[in-house]
Amino acid sequence: MFYNGWTHDHYVSNVFVFSPQGLIIARTLNAPGCMHDSQIAEWGSVYAKLEEVFRATGGQVVVDSAFSETTYGFLLKSGQDVVLPTAIGKQVTSLRQSTEWGMRALQASFPRLKGRLT
């Protein structure tokens, strides 16, 4: 566990990448709680794994704005200046929303994930 001075508590952070089928295709576990999500993904080689998948299949990943400011061809971020046809833009928005709901469902199913470690 790692101390975060801003919240005055100890944390660990994890990053999971889910496929549309719900499978975990990349992850980084037990990173220092003070690290940013983008740093965790870089540190845990998540970006490298996703780039391999992108090169092999052309598959892209929808992420929130917390992820890398570096432009990767396989990341689709909210607020990113990418020209997409309206139909695809709406699908990306819908997909982002469903991922947020999925994370909420995961956190609700395992409330101890949010509990204090003592």
Secondary structure as UniProt FT lines:
FT   STRAND          2..4
FT   TURN            5..8
FT   STRAND          9..18
FT   TURN            20..21
FT   STRAND          24..32
FT   TURN            33..34
FT   HELIX           37..43
FT   TURN            44..45
FT   HELIX           46..57
FT   STRAND          61..63
FT   TURN            65..66
FT   TURN            73..74
FT   STRAND          75..77
FT   TURN            78..79
FT   HELIX           86..109
FT   HELIX           111..114
//
